[in-house]
Amino acid sequence: MGYTALCANHPCTFIVGANSFSKQGQMSIYCVRYFLHAISKPLLASITSIKSESCKHKTFSDLSTRPLLSYNDGKWKKTPPGDVKAMVWVLTRRKILDLITWNSKKMGTNLNHIGVLTSGGDAPGMNAAIRAVVRACTHYGIKVSGIQEGYQGLIDGNMDEMDARSVAHIINRGGTILQSARCLQFREKKGREKAHDNLKANDIDALIIIGGDGSFTGANLFSQEFDIPVVGIPGTIDNDIYGTDFTLGYDTALNTVVEAIDKIRDTATSHNRLFFIECMGRDAGFIALNAGIAGGATEILIPEDNKTLDDVVNKLEYSRSAKKTSNIVLVAEGDQLGDTFKLAEETQKKLPDHDIRVSVLGHIQRGGNPTCADRVLGSRLGVAAVEQLLHGHSGIMVGLRNDTVTTETLHDAITKKPGINRNLMHVADIVSL
Ligand code: ADP
C-alpha cells in the first residue's frame, strides 16, 4: 500500500512498506503523520492531504511544530527545521514500530506493555472494550497481554500476549473472552503483592481493568500500593458507577428486560393477569426505571424510591378502574419492599380478585449480543483507556458524559453514587395511567 503526500509546490512522496501494512492502514496513517513532522514548516504548510487506498483523506491542519525527525543510517534522528526539503522513505514494519515507541515516550510515558483484564460480573460490551484496547495498543506500537479470569489470573500468572487478530469476531459476542472471576485473594495485600510480582515477571508496566465498583475498589488499592499505572473501564449492567452516563452492558440489559416484558405482557393481556417482574438492580434502579417506562409498567419499584405496599395497591386499584386489561409491576431486586414473591403474596391478600403471577428474569439480563450502543461504548472507552495510560495518567476511570469521553478518579467512581433521574420517575408516573 502506498501513501502520497500531495504537495502544492514540492514533489514529496511517502512510501510505506507495502507488505507491512495491508491490514493496518490506520497505523500507517498515524506514522505518516509523524513523518510529516520531519519536514520543514513551509513544506508542511503546503501539504494538504494524504491519500491512501484504504483510509479517508486526512487533513494536517493540526500538525504543529513538533520535534523534527528523519531516518538516516538506520537511526531516527531529530532534524533541525528547515534542513529537510523533501523526502522519500521506504519503511519496514520494525522502523515504524521504533518510531511509534518514540512517540509513546513523547506522550509522557515509557510504556511498552499493557495488561488488560475483565473482573466481577460479566457484561455485554466487555469484548468490544477488550478488542479496542488490543487494537489501540497495536496502533500505538505497544505490546498487550490479556489476563485470564480477572484478578485470579494476575495472581496465577495466567496471561498471554494478544494482537489485532486475536480479537477478531468478538465485538458481537456477549460475556468476556478473557473470562471473569471473583477473587478473594486479591482482597488481601499478600494476593496483590503476588499479582504485582507476576506483572513484573511478565514485563507488564500498566493495567486496564474492565469491571464494576468491586473491581475498581481493588484497582484503586493496587494503583496506590504499587508503581503500576491503572485505568478502569466501567463494565456492569447495573449502570451504578459514578462518573459515566452509561456503563458497558447496561443498554443491552435494558433491551433484554424490555423484550422480556413485551413477551410477558402477551400472556398477561390474554389472561387479564397482573405480573410482578423482578429485574436486576441490587443498589440502583436504572434498569427498572428505564425498562419499566419502555415496557409500559403500571408500577416501578426501585431502591432510590420509597413506595409502600399501599402505594402499589392503590395504583393497581386505579388501574383496574381505568379498565386496563394487563398490569406489570417491575421490581428492582434491591427495592425496599423486599422479596418479590412476598410482595406478590401481600398484594394478593389486599386484592383477592386479581390473578397474580411472578416472573424473576435472573441471569438472562447479563447475556446476549451487545447492542450497537454497547459496542460503540466499549470501542470508545477501550481506545480512551490506552490513550490515558500513554498520557501518563493512573488511578482513573474512563467514562462517557454528554457523549464525550471523560475521566473520573477511581476513588470518586467507587465512593460517589450516580443519581437516578427524578424526571424519569415523574414521567413514569404520568405515562402509566
Ligand atoms: P464487580 O466488579 O462487578 O462489582 P465484585 O464486587 O465481585 O464485582 O468485585 C470483583 C473483584 O474485585 C473481587 O472478586 C475482588 O477480587 C476485587 N475486589 C472487590 N472488592 C475489593 C476490595 N475491597 N479490595 C480488593 N479487591 C476487591
Residues whose N, C-alpha, C, O or C-beta is under 5 A from the ligand:
A	BS01	ADP	S119 G120 G121 Y151 A181 R182 C183 L184 F186 R187 G211 G212 D213 G214 S215 F216 T217 G218
